[in-house]
């Protein structure tokens, strides 16, 4: 960690909690990562896509336990 980033970190940690929460919120927004509602919307879209694939016969569902058993066996090798 550079001297500047260490100073900024120490200064931020010395702020009252309400200001630290605001700072965290601003920093997270600056990363442009999806928010929970955006993530939920993406998962819903993915679920609908998968349902459509099963309904149309594009893919055949497999029993989850069978799939996990195969994975466990591969990992043991």
Secondary structure, DSSP 4 states (H G I P E B T S, - for coil): --HHHHHHHHHHHTS-HHHHHHHHHHHHHHTTPPPHHHHHHHHHHHHHHHHHHHHHTSS----HHHHHHHHHHHHH-
